Amino acid sequence: MYWTYENWIHKYARVHLANCAHCNDGQGSHGTVDSHAGRWLGPYEQLASASRASEYEASPCGHCSPIA
Ligand SMILES: [Zn+2]
């Protein structure tokens, strides 16, 4: 499963695998995700769906490197 983190302060979106330490099934990792700055979108079964989830251009997480 894939999750997309959308940050509307910095206007970016990042796609993660559900088991990524930064994603934690959409919970985020403590201290790294400010709920006032963005939101989690997902889960999605398809990477393509996660990539389209946000209005911002989504890039893959450098930590978990989601690949279709
Ligand atoms: Zn990740």
N, CA, C, O and the ligand as a Tripos MOL2 file, in Angstrom:
@<TRIPOS>MOLECULE
protein
  273   271    69     0     0
PROTEIN
NO_CHARGES

@<TRIPOS>ATOM
      1 N           0.8310   -1.1940    0.0000 N.3       1 MET1
      2 CA          0.0000    0.0000    0.0000 C.3       1 MET1
      3 C           0.8750    1.2570    0.0000 C.2       1 MET1
      4 O           2.0040    1.2590    0.4920 O.2       1 MET1
      5 N           0.3160    2.3110   -0.5640 N.am      2 TYR2
      6 CA          1.0490    3.5670   -0.6650 C.3       2 TYR2
      7 C           0.2670    4.6790    0.0200 C.2       2 TYR2
      8 O          -0.9640    4.6800    0.0460 O.2       2 TYR2
      9 N           1.0050    5.6050    0.5620 N.am      3 TRP3
     10 CA          0.4090    6.7930    1.1620 C.3       3 TRP3
     11 C           1.0960    8.0200    0.5680 C.2       3 TRP3
     12 O           2.2810    7.9870    0.2350 O.2       3 TRP3
     13 N           0.3340    9.0910    0.4450 N.am      4 THR4
     14 CA          0.9090   10.3410   -0.0300 C.3       4 THR4
     15 C           0.8020   11.3810    1.0700 C.2       4 THR4
     16 O          -0.2780   11.6160    1.6120 O.2       4 THR4
     17 N           1.9130   11.9940    1.3940 N.am      5 TYR5
     18 CA          1.8880   13.0940    2.3480 C.3       5 TYR5
     19 C           1.8870   14.3980    1.5680 C.2       5 TYR5
     20 O           2.7790   14.6750    0.7680 O.2       5 TYR5
     21 N           0.8550   15.1850    1.8300 N.am      6 GLU6
     22 CA          0.7150   16.4610    1.1500 C.3       6 GLU6
     23 C           1.0320   17.5840    2.1330 C.2       6 GLU6
     24 O           0.4200   17.6870    3.1960 O.2       6 GLU6
     25 N           1.9860   18.4120    1.7650 N.am      7 ASN7
     26 CA          2.3660   19.5450    2.6100 C.3       7 ASN7
     27 C           1.9270   20.8230    1.9060 C.2       7 ASN7
     28 O           2.4700   21.2000    0.8680 O.2       7 ASN7
     29 N           0.9260   21.4820    2.5000 N.am      8 TRP8
     30 CA          0.3720   22.6550    1.8210 C.3       8 TRP8
     31 C           1.0890   23.9350    2.2110 C.2       8 TRP8
     32 O           0.8090   24.9960    1.6530 O.2       8 TRP8
     33 N           1.9970   23.8530    3.1490 N.am      9 ILE9
     34 CA          2.8190   25.0190    3.4660 C.3       9 ILE9
     35 C           3.9200   25.1550    2.4130 C.2       9 ILE9
     36 O           4.1360   26.2210    1.8370 O.2       9 ILE9
     37 N           4.6010   24.0400    2.1880 N.am     10 HIS10
     38 CA          5.7110   24.0390    1.2360 C.3      10 HIS10
     39 C           5.2870   23.5570   -0.1460 C.2      10 HIS10
     40 O           6.0840   23.5350   -1.0830 O.2      10 HIS10
     41 N           4.0290   23.1750   -0.2550 N.am     11 LYS11
     42 CA          3.4350   22.8060   -1.5420 C.3      11 LYS11
     43 C           4.1920   21.6840   -2.2500 C.2      11 LYS11
     44 O           4.7080   21.8520   -3.3550 O.2      11 LYS11
     45 N           4.2410   20.5440   -1.5800 N.am     12 TYR12
     46 CA          4.7840   19.3660   -2.2250 C.3      12 TYR12
     47 C           4.0120   18.1580   -1.7480 C.2      12 TYR12
     48 O           3.2840   18.2100   -0.7560 O.2      12 TYR12
     49 N           4.1830   17.0820   -2.4670 N.am     13 ALA13
     50 CA          3.5910   15.8120   -2.0610 C.3      13 ALA13
     51 C           4.6540   14.7370   -2.1930 C.2      13 ALA13
     52 O           5.4700   14.7540   -3.1140 O.2      13 ALA13
     53 N           4.6280   13.7990   -1.2500 N.am     14 ARG14
     54 CA          5.6320   12.7420   -1.2650 C.3      14 ARG14
     55 C           4.9420   11.4030   -1.0560 C.2      14 ARG14
     56 O           4.1180   11.2330   -0.1580 O.2      14 ARG14
     57 N           5.3030   10.4750   -1.9040 N.am     15 VAL15
     58 CA          4.6740    9.1570   -1.8480 C.3      15 VAL15
     59 C           5.5540    8.2040   -1.0300 C.2      15 VAL15
     60 O           6.7650    8.1220   -1.2330 O.2      15 VAL15
     61 N           4.9150    7.4910   -0.1030 N.am     16 HIS16
     62 CA          5.6130    6.5440    0.7560 C.3      16 HIS16
     63 C           4.9680    5.1690    0.6640 C.2      16 HIS16
     64 O           3.7900    5.0260    0.3350 O.2      16 HIS16
     65 N           5.7770    4.1680    0.9650 N.am     17 LEU17
     66 CA          5.2390    2.8520    1.2470 C.3      17 LEU17
     67 C           4.6420    2.8860    2.6470 C.2      17 LEU17
     68 O           5.1010    3.6280    3.5140 O.2      17 LEU17
     69 N           3.6050    2.0680    2.8540 N.am     18 ALA18
     70 CA          2.9050    2.0960    4.1360 C.3      18 ALA18
     71 C           3.8370    1.7690    5.2990 C.2      18 ALA18
     72 O           3.6580    2.2770    6.4060 O.2      18 ALA18
     73 N           4.8250    0.9250    5.0480 N.am     19 ASN19
     74 CA          5.6990    0.5180    6.1440 C.3      19 ASN19
     75 C           6.9340    1.4000    6.2850 C.2      19 ASN19
     76 O           7.8370    1.0820    7.0590 O.2      19 ASN19
     77 N           6.9790    2.4980    5.5490 N.am     20 CYS20
     78 CA          8.0950    3.4370    5.6720 C.3      20 CYS20
     79 C           8.0860    4.0570    7.0680 C.2      20 CYS20
     80 O           7.0240    4.3390    7.6240 O.2      20 CYS20
     81 N           9.2650    4.2630    7.6220 N.am     21 ALA21
     82 CA          9.3720    4.8420    8.9710 C.3      21 ALA21
     83 C           8.7740    6.2440    9.0200 C.2      21 ALA21
     84 O           8.3110    6.6870   10.0710 O.2      21 ALA21
     85 N           8.7830    6.9330    7.9030 N.am     22 HIS22
     86 CA          8.2410    8.2900    7.8670 C.3      22 HIS22
     87 C           6.7250    8.2990    7.6650 C.2      22 HIS22
     88 O           6.0570    9.3100    7.8850 O.2      22 HIS22
     89 N           6.2090    7.1690    7.2480 N.am     23 CYS23
     90 CA          4.7820    7.0740    6.9480 C.3      23 CYS23
     91 C           4.0310    6.3940    8.0820 C.2      23 CYS23
     92 O           3.0580    6.9280    8.6160 O.2      23 CYS23
     93 N           4.5110    5.1870    8.4440 N.am     24 ASN24
     94 CA          3.8970    4.4600    9.5610 C.3      24 ASN24
     95 C           2.3940    4.3110    9.3590 C.2      24 ASN24
     96 O           1.6020    4.6520   10.2370 O.2      24 ASN24
     97 N           2.0110    3.8000    8.1900 N.am     25 ASP25
     98 CA          0.6010    3.5980    7.8480 C.3      25 ASP25
     99 C          -0.2180    4.8770    7.9510 C.2      25 ASP25
    100 O          -1.3590    4.8630    8.4130 O.2      25 ASP25
    101 N           0.3700    5.9640    7.5210 N.am     26 GLY26
    102 CA         -0.3610    7.2250    7.5100 C.3      26 GLY26
    103 C          -0.3740    7.9520    8.8360 C.2      26 GLY26
    104 O          -1.0130    8.9960    8.9700 O.2      26 GLY26
    105 N           0.3320    7.4040    9.8250 N.am     27 GLN27
    106 CA          0.3980    8.0660   11.1280 C.3      27 GLN27
    107 C           1.5320    9.0880   11.1680 C.2      27 GLN27
    108 O           1.5040   10.0380   11.9500 O.2      27 GLN27
    109 N           2.5150    8.8780   10.3210 N.am     28 GLY28
    110 CA          3.6970    9.7260   10.3560 C.3      28 GLY28
    111 C           4.6290    9.2900   11.4650 C.2      28 GLY28
    112 O           4.2370    8.5410   12.3600 O.2      28 GLY28
    113 N           5.8520    9.7560   11.4040 N.am     29 SER29
    114 CA          6.7940    9.4550   12.4770 C.3      29 SER29
    115 C           6.8280   10.6410   13.4200 C.2      29 SER29
    116 O           6.7530   11.7940   12.9950 O.2      29 SER29
    117 N           6.9400   10.3470   14.6850 N.am     30 HIS30
    118 CA          6.8510   11.4000   15.6940 C.3      30 HIS30
    119 C           7.8770   12.5100   15.4370 C.2      30 HIS30
    120 O           9.0680   12.2490   15.2660 O.2      30 HIS30
    121 N           7.3960   13.7250   15.4160 N.am     31 GLY31
    122 CA          8.2990   14.8630   15.2920 C.3      31 GLY31
    123 C           8.5960   15.2850   13.8680 C.2      31 GLY31
    124 O           9.1260   16.3740   13.6490 O.2      31 GLY31
    125 N           8.2670   14.4500   12.8920 N.am     32 THR32
    126 CA          8.6160   14.8330   11.5300 C.3      32 THR32
    127 C           7.4130   15.3280   10.7390 C.2      32 THR32
    128 O           7.5730   15.9850    9.7110 O.2      32 THR32
    129 N           6.2330   15.0230   11.2020 N.am     33 VAL33
    130 CA          5.0490   15.4360   10.4640 C.3      33 VAL33
    131 C           4.2220   16.4030   11.3050 C.2      33 VAL33
    132 O           3.7380   16.0580   12.3830 O.2      33 VAL33
    133 N           4.0760   17.5900   10.8000 N.am     34 ASP34
    134 CA          3.2700   18.6000   11.4650 C.3      34 ASP34
    135 C           1.8690   18.5470   10.8670 C.2      34 ASP34
    136 O           1.6770   18.8590    9.6920 O.2      34 ASP34
    137 N           0.9040   18.1560   11.6680 N.am     35 SER35
    138 CA         -0.4470   18.0020   11.1430 C.3      35 SER35
    139 C          -1.0450   19.3370   10.7090 C.2      35 SER35
    140 O          -2.0460   19.3670    9.9930 O.2      35 SER35
    141 N          -0.4340   20.4380   11.1390 N.am     36 HIS36
    142 CA         -0.9230   21.7390   10.7000 C.3      36 HIS36
    143 C          -0.3690   22.1070    9.3310 C.2      36 HIS36
    144 O          -0.8520   23.0380    8.6860 O.2      36 HIS36
    145 N           0.6300   21.3840    8.8990 N.am     37 ALA37
    146 CA          1.3060   21.7090    7.6430 C.3      37 ALA37
    147 C           0.8710   20.8280    6.4920 C.2      37 ALA37
    148 O           1.1300   21.1390    5.3290 O.2      37 ALA37
    149 N           0.2160   19.7400    6.8120 N.am     38 GLY38
    150 CA         -0.1550   18.8490    5.7260 C.3      38 GLY38
    151 C          -1.0510   17.7360    6.2060 C.2      38 GLY38
    152 O          -1.5370   17.7450    7.3380 O.2      38 GLY38
    153 N          -1.2590   16.7820    5.3320 N.am     39 ARG39
    154 CA         -2.1460   15.6700    5.6450 C.3      39 ARG39
    155 C          -1.7150   14.4430    4.8660 C.2      39 ARG39
    156 O          -1.0260   14.5270    3.8490 O.2      39 ARG39
    157 N          -2.1430   13.3070    5.3780 N.am     40 TRP40
    158 CA         -1.8870   12.0400    4.7020 C.3      40 TRP40
    159 C          -3.0870   11.6920    3.8400 C.2      40 TRP40
    160 O          -4.2370   11.8290    4.2570 O.2      40 TRP40
    161 N          -2.7910   11.2370    2.6220 N.am     41 LEU41
    162 CA         -3.8170   10.7760    1.6970 C.3      41 LEU41
    163 C          -3.5740    9.3000    1.4190 C.2      41 LEU41
    164 O          -2.4720    8.9130    1.0300 O.2      41 LEU41
    165 N          -4.5740    8.4930    1.6130 N.am     42 GLY42
    166 CA         -4.3870    7.0780    1.3560 C.3      42 GLY42
    167 C          -5.1490    6.2090    2.3400 C.2      42 GLY42
    168 O          -5.9480    6.7270    3.1200 O.2      42 GLY42
    169 N          -4.9280    4.9250    2.3270 N.am     43 PRO43
    170 CA         -3.9190    4.2320    1.5100 C.3      43 PRO43
    171 C          -4.3970    3.9690    0.0860 C.2      43 PRO43
    172 O          -5.5960    3.9350   -0.1940 O.2      43 PRO43
    173 N          -3.4470    3.7880   -0.7860 N.am     44 TYR44
    174 CA         -3.7270    3.4630   -2.1840 C.3      44 TYR44
    175 C          -3.0270    2.1540   -2.5490 C.2      44 TYR44
    176 O          -1.9050    1.8880   -2.1190 O.2      44 TYR44
    177 N          -3.7060    1.3630   -3.3360 N.am     45 GLU45
    178 CA         -3.1030    0.1040   -3.7670 C.3      45 GLU45
    179 C          -2.1030    0.3270   -4.8940 C.2      45 GLU45
    180 O          -1.1420   -0.4280   -5.0450 O.2      45 GLU45
    181 N          -2.3340    1.3630   -5.6770 N.am     46 GLN46
    182 CA         -1.4820    1.6200   -6.8360 C.3      46 GLN46
    183 C          -0.6250    2.8600   -6.6020 C.2      46 GLN46
    184 O          -1.0970    3.8820   -6.1050 O.2      46 GLN46
    185 N           0.6230    2.7430   -6.9680 N.am     47 LEU47
    186 CA          1.5160    3.8970   -6.8690 C.3      47 LEU47
    187 C           1.0060    5.0590   -7.7090 C.2      47 LEU47
    188 O           1.1110    6.2200   -7.3140 O.2      47 LEU47
    189 N           0.4520    4.7320   -8.8700 N.am     48 ALA48
    190 CA         -0.0540    5.7810   -9.7600 C.3      48 ALA48
    191 C          -1.1860    6.5610   -9.0880 C.2      48 ALA48
    192 O          -1.2960    7.7780   -9.2450 O.2      48 ALA48
    193 N          -2.0140    5.8490   -8.3460 N.am     49 SER49
    194 CA         -3.1160    6.5130   -7.6500 C.3      49 SER49
    195 C          -2.5790    7.4370   -6.5680 C.2      49 SER49
    196 O          -3.0640    8.5550   -6.3980 O.2      49 SER49
    197 N          -1.5820    6.9690   -5.8430 N.am     50 ALA50
    198 CA         -0.9830    7.7920   -4.7880 C.3      50 ALA50
    199 C          -0.3190    9.0280   -5.3840 C.2      50 ALA50
    200 O          -0.3700   10.1140   -4.8060 O.2      50 ALA50
    201 N           0.2940    8.8520   -6.5260 N.am     51 SER51
    202 CA          0.9910    9.9630   -7.1700 C.3      51 SER51
    203 C           0.0270   11.0510   -7.6260 C.2      51 SER51
    204 O           0.3880   12.2240   -7.7170 O.2      51 SER51
    205 N          -1.2070   10.6380   -7.9100 N.am     52 ARG52
    206 CA         -2.2140   11.6090   -8.3770 C.3      52 ARG52
    207 C          -3.0720   12.1440   -7.2400 C.2      52 ARG52
    208 O          -3.9500   12.9750   -7.4690 O.2      52 ARG52
    209 N          -2.8330   11.6830   -6.0270 N.am     53 ALA53
    210 CA         -3.7270   12.0010   -4.9110 C.3      53 ALA53
    211 C          -3.7120   13.4840   -4.5610 C.2      53 ALA53
    212 O          -4.7390   14.0450   -4.1790 O.2      53 ALA53
    213 N          -2.5700   14.1070   -4.6880 N.am     54 SER54
    214 CA         -2.4370   15.5060   -4.3100 C.3      54 SER54
    215 C          -2.4680   16.3890   -5.5350 C.2      54 SER54
    216 O          -2.1300   15.9630   -6.6400 O.2      54 SER54
    217 N          -2.8800   17.6300   -5.3230 N.am     55 GLU55
    218 CA         -2.8450   18.5960   -6.4190 C.3      55 GLU55
    219 C          -1.3970   19.0270   -6.6940 C.2      55 GLU55
    220 O          -1.1000   19.5910   -7.7470 O.2      55 GLU55
    221 N          -0.5070   18.7580   -5.7420 N.am     56 TYR56
    222 CA          0.8960   19.1050   -5.9440 C.3      56 TYR56
    223 C           1.6140   17.9530   -6.6210 C.2      56 TYR56
    224 O           1.1720   16.8050   -6.5650 O.2      56 TYR56
    225 N           2.7070   18.2700   -7.2480 N.am     57 GLU57
    226 CA          3.4690   17.2280   -7.9110 C.3      57 GLU57
    227 C           4.1040   16.3140   -6.8670 C.2      57 GLU57
    228 O           4.7840   16.7800   -5.9520 O.2      57 GLU57
    229 N           3.8790   15.0310   -7.0090 N.am     58 ALA58
    230 CA          4.3620   14.0670   -6.0210 C.3      58 ALA58
    231 C           5.7120   13.5050   -6.4290 C.2      58 ALA58
    232 O           5.9540   13.1890   -7.5940 O.2      58 ALA58
    233 N           6.5770   13.3910   -5.4430 N.am     59 SER59
    234 CA          7.8650   12.7510   -5.6750 C.3      59 SER59
    235 C           7.9900   11.5780   -4.7120 C.2      59 SER59
    236 O           7.4030   11.5950   -3.6300 O.2      59 SER59
    237 N           8.7550   10.5560   -5.1030 N.am     60 PRO60
    238 CA          8.8970    9.3990   -4.2250 C.3      60 PRO60
    239 C           9.7810    9.7170   -3.0360 C.2      60 PRO60
    240 O          10.7310   10.4920   -3.1410 O.2      60 PRO60
    241 N           9.4600    9.1140   -1.9070 N.am     61 CYS61
    242 CA         10.2530    9.2740   -0.7000 C.3      61 CYS61
    243 C          11.6640    8.7270   -0.9300 C.2      61 CYS61
    244 O          11.8360    7.6610   -1.5200 O.2      61 CYS61
    245 N          12.6510    9.4540   -0.4660 N.am     62 GLY62
    246 CA         14.0170    8.9990   -0.6300 C.3      62 GLY62
    247 C          14.4010    7.8940    0.3300 C.2      62 GLY62
    248 O          15.4300    7.2390    0.1620 O.2      62 GLY62
    249 N          13.5690    7.6900    1.3360 N.am     63 HIS63
    250 CA         13.8710    6.6760    2.3420 C.3      63 HIS63
    251 C          13.3430    5.3070    1.9260 C.2      63 HIS63
    252 O          14.0710    4.3160    1.9560 O.2      63 HIS63
    253 N          12.0600    5.2620    1.5340 N.am     64 CYS64
    254 CA         11.4640    3.9710    1.1920 C.3      64 CYS64
    255 C          11.4530    3.7060   -0.3210 C.2      64 CYS64
    256 O          11.2470    2.5710   -0.7510 O.2      64 CYS64
    257 N          11.6730    4.7420   -1.1140 N.am     65 SER65
    258 CA         11.7640    4.6110   -2.5650 C.3      65 SER65
    259 C          10.6660    3.7490   -3.1700 C.2      65 SER65
    260 O          10.9480    2.6830   -3.7160 O.2      65 SER65
    261 N           9.4210    4.1940   -3.0790 N.am     66 PRO66
    262 CA          8.3270    3.4180   -3.6590 C.3      66 PRO66
    263 C           8.4550    3.2900   -5.1690 C.2      66 PRO66
    264 O           8.6640    4.2760   -5.8760 O.2      66 PRO66
    265 N           8.3260    2.0730   -5.6430 N.am     67 ILE67
    266 CA          8.4160    1.7860   -7.0720 C.3      67 ILE67
    267 C           7.1980    0.9840   -7.4810 C.2      67 ILE67
    268 O           6.8000    0.0560   -6.7770 O.2      67 ILE67
    269 N           6.6150    1.3230   -8.5860 N.am     68 ALA68
    270 CA          5.4130    0.6260   -9.0410 C.3      68 ALA68
    271 C           5.7180   -0.8440   -9.2900 C.2      68 ALA68
    272 O           4.8300   -1.6010   -9.6800 O.2      68 ALA68
    273 ZN          8.9710    6.9200    2.8130 Zn       69 ZN69
@<TRIPOS>BOND
     1     1     2 1
     2     2     3 1
     3     3     4 2
     4     3     5 am
     5     5     6 1
     6     6     7 1
     7     7     8 2
     8     7     9 am
     9     9    10 1
    10    10    11 1
    11    11    12 2
    12    11    13 am
    13    13    14 1
    14    14    15 1
    15    15    16 2
    16    15    17 am
    17    17    18 1
    18    18    19 1
    19    19    20 2
    20    19    21 am
    21    21    22 1
    22    22    23 1
    23    23    24 2
    24    23    25 am
    25    25    26 1
    26    26    27 1
    27    27    28 2
    28    27    29 am
    29    29    30 1
    30    30    31 1
    31    31    32 2
    32    31    33 am
    33    33    34 1
    34    34    35 1
    35    35    36 2
    36    35    37 am
    37    37    38 1
    38    38    39 1
    39    39    40 2
    40    39    41 am
    41    41    42 1
    42    42    43 1
    43    43    44 2
    44    43    45 am
    45    45    46 1
    46    46    47 1
    47    47    48 2
    48    47    49 am
    49    49    50 1
    50    50    51 1
    51    51    52 2
    52    51    53 am
    53    53    54 1
    54    54    55 1
    55    55    56 2
    56    55    57 am
    57    57    58 1
    58    58    59 1
    59    59    60 2
    60    59    61 am
    61    61    62 1
    62    62    63 1
    63    63    64 2
    64    63    65 am
    65    65    66 1
    66    66    67 1
    67    67    68 2
    68    67    69 am
    69    69    70 1
    70    70    71 1
    71    71    72 2
    72    71    73 am
    73    73    74 1
    74    74    75 1
    75    75    76 2
    76    75    77 am
    77    77    78 1
    78    78    79 1
    79    79    80 2
    80    79    81 am
    81    81    82 1
    82    82    83 1
    83    83    84 2
    84    83    85 am
    85    85    86 1
    86    86    87 1
    87    87    88 2
    88    87    89 am
    89    89    90 1
    90    90    91 1
    91    91    92 2
    92    91    93 am
    93    93    94 1
    94    94    95 1
    95    95    96 2
    96    95    97 am
    97    97    98 1
    98    98    99 1
    99    99   100 2
   100    99   101 am
   101   101   102 1
   102   102   103 1
   103   103   104 2
   104   103   105 am
   105   105   106 1
   106   106   107 1
   107   107   108 2
   108   107   109 am
   109   109   110 1
   110   110   111 1
   111   111   112 2
   112   111   113 am
   113   113   114 1
   114   114   115 1
   115   115   116 2
   116   115   117 am
   117   117   118 1
   118   118   119 1
   119   119   120 2
   120   119   121 am
   121   121   122 1
   122   122   123 1
   123   123   124 2
   124   123   125 am
   125   125   126 1
   126   126   127 1
   127   127   128 2
   128   127   129 am
   129   129   130 1
   130   130   131 1
   131   131   132 2
   132   131   133 am
   133   133   134 1
   134   134   135 1
   135   135   136 2
   136   135   137 am
   137   137   138 1
   138   138   139 1
   139   139   140 2
   140   139   141 am
   141   141   142 1
   142   142   143 1
   143   143   144 2
   144   143   145 am
   145   145   146 1
   146   146   147 1
   147   147   148 2
   148   147   149 am
   149   149   150 1
   150   150   151 1
   151   151   152 2
   152   151   153 am
   153   153   154 1
   154   154   155 1
   155   155   156 2
   156   155   157 am
   157   157   158 1
   158   158   159 1
   159   159   160 2
   160   159   161 am
   161   161   162 1
   162   162   163 1
   163   163   164 2
   164   163   165 am
   165   165   166 1
   166   166   167 1
   167   167   168 2
   168   167   169 am
   169   169   170 1
   170   170   171 1
   171   171   172 2
   172   171   173 am
   173   173   174 1
   174   174   175 1
   175   175   176 2
   176   175   177 am
   177   177   178 1
   178   178   179 1
   179   179   180 2
   180   179   181 am
   181   181   182 1
   182   182   183 1
   183   183   184 2
   184   183   185 am
   185   185   186 1
   186   186   187 1
   187   187   188 2
   188   187   189 am
   189   189   190 1
   190   190   191 1
   191   191   192 2
   192   191   193 am
   193   193   194 1
   194   194   195 1
   195   195   196 2
   196   195   197 am
   197   197   198 1
   198   198   199 1
   199   199   200 2
   200   199   201 am
   201   201   202 1
   202   202   203 1
   203   203   204 2
   204   203   205 am
   205   205   206 1
   206   206   207 1
   207   207   208 2
   208   207   209 am
   209   209   210 1
   210   210   211 1
   211   211   212 2
   212   211   213 am
   213   213   214 1
   214   214   215 1
   215   215   216 2
   216   215   217 am
   217   217   218 1
   218   218   219 1
   219   219   220 2
   220   219   221 am
   221   221   222 1
   222   222   223 1
   223   223   224 2
   224   223   225 am
   225   225   226 1
   226   226   227 1
   227   227   228 2
   228   227   229 am
   229   229   230 1
   230   230   231 1
   231   231   232 2
   232   231   233 am
   233   233   234 1
   234   234   235 1
   235   235   236 2
   236   235   237 am
   237   237   238 1
   238   238   239 1
   239   239   240 2
   240   239   241 am
   241   241   242 1
   242   242   243 1
   243   243   244 2
   244   243   245 am
   245   245   246 1
   246   246   247 1
   247   247   248 2
   248   247   249 am
   249   249   250 1
   250   250   251 1
   251   251   252 2
   252   251   253 am
   253   253   254 1
   254   254   255 1
   255   255   256 2
   256   255   257 am
   257   257   258 1
   258   258   259 1
   259   259   260 2
   260   259   261 am
   261   261   262 1
   262   262   263 1
   263   263   264 2
   264   263   265 am
   265   265   266 1
   266   266   267 1
   267   267   268 2
   268   267   269 am
   269   269   270 1
   270   270   271 1
   271   271   272 2
@<TRIPOS>SUBSTRUCTURE
     1 MET1         2 RESIDUE 1 A MET
     2 TYR2         6 RESIDUE 1 A TYR
     3 TRP3        10 RESIDUE 1 A TRP
     4 THR4        14 RESIDUE 1 A THR
     5 TYR5        18 RESIDUE 1 A TYR
     6 GLU6        22 RESIDUE 1 A GLU
     7 ASN7        26 RESIDUE 1 A ASN
     8 TRP8        30 RESIDUE 1 A TRP
     9 ILE9        34 RESIDUE 1 A ILE
    10 HIS10       38 RESIDUE 1 A HIS
    11 LYS11       42 RESIDUE 1 A LYS
    12 TYR12       46 RESIDUE 1 A TYR
    13 ALA13       50 RESIDUE 1 A ALA
    14 ARG14       54 RESIDUE 1 A ARG
    15 VAL15       58 RESIDUE 1 A VAL
    16 HIS16       62 RESIDUE 1 A HIS
    17 LEU17       66 RESIDUE 1 A LEU
    18 ALA18       70 RESIDUE 1 A ALA
    19 ASN19       74 RESIDUE 1 A ASN
    20 CYS20       78 RESIDUE 1 A CYS
    21 ALA21       82 RESIDUE 1 A ALA
    22 HIS22       86 RESIDUE 1 A HIS
    23 CYS23       90 RESIDUE 1 A CYS
    24 ASN24       94 RESIDUE 1 A ASN
    25 ASP25       98 RESIDUE 1 A ASP
    26 GLY26      102 RESIDUE 1 A GLY
    27 GLN27      106 RESIDUE 1 A GLN
    28 GLY28      110 RESIDUE 1 A GLY
    29 SER29      114 RESIDUE 1 A SER
    30 HIS30      118 RESIDUE 1 A HIS
    31 GLY31      122 RESIDUE 1 A GLY
    32 THR32      126 RESIDUE 1 A THR
    33 VAL33      130 RESIDUE 1 A VAL
    34 ASP34      134 RESIDUE 1 A ASP
    35 SER35      138 RESIDUE 1 A SER
    36 HIS36      142 RESIDUE 1 A HIS
    37 ALA37      146 RESIDUE 1 A ALA
    38 GLY38      150 RESIDUE 1 A GLY
    39 ARG39      154 RESIDUE 1 A ARG
    40 TRP40      158 RESIDUE 1 A TRP
    41 LEU41      162 RESIDUE 1 A LEU
    42 GLY42      166 RESIDUE 1 A GLY
    43 PRO43      170 RESIDUE 1 A PRO
    44 TYR44      174 RESIDUE 1 A TYR
    45 GLU45      178 RESIDUE 1 A GLU
    46 GLN46      182 RESIDUE 1 A GLN
    47 LEU47      186 RESIDUE 1 A LEU
    48 ALA48      190 RESIDUE 1 A ALA
    49 SER49      194 RESIDUE 1 A SER
    50 ALA50      198 RESIDUE 1 A ALA
    51 SER51      202 RESIDUE 1 A SER
    52 ARG52      206 RESIDUE 1 A ARG
    53 ALA53      210 RESIDUE 1 A ALA
    54 SER54      214 RESIDUE 1 A SER
    55 GLU55      218 RESIDUE 1 A GLU
    56 TYR56      222 RESIDUE 1 A TYR
    57 GLU57      226 RESIDUE 1 A GLU
    58 ALA58      230 RESIDUE 1 A ALA
    59 SER59      234 RESIDUE 1 A SER
    60 PRO60      238 RESIDUE 1 A PRO
    61 CYS61      242 RESIDUE 1 A CYS
    62 GLY62      246 RESIDUE 1 A GLY
    63 HIS63      250 RESIDUE 1 A HIS
    64 CYS64      254 RESIDUE 1 A CYS
    65 SER65      258 RESIDUE 1 A SER
    66 PRO66      262 RESIDUE 1 A PRO
    67 ILE67      266 RESIDUE 1 A ILE
    68 ALA68      270 RESIDUE 1 A ALA
    69 ZN69       273 GROUP 0 **** ****
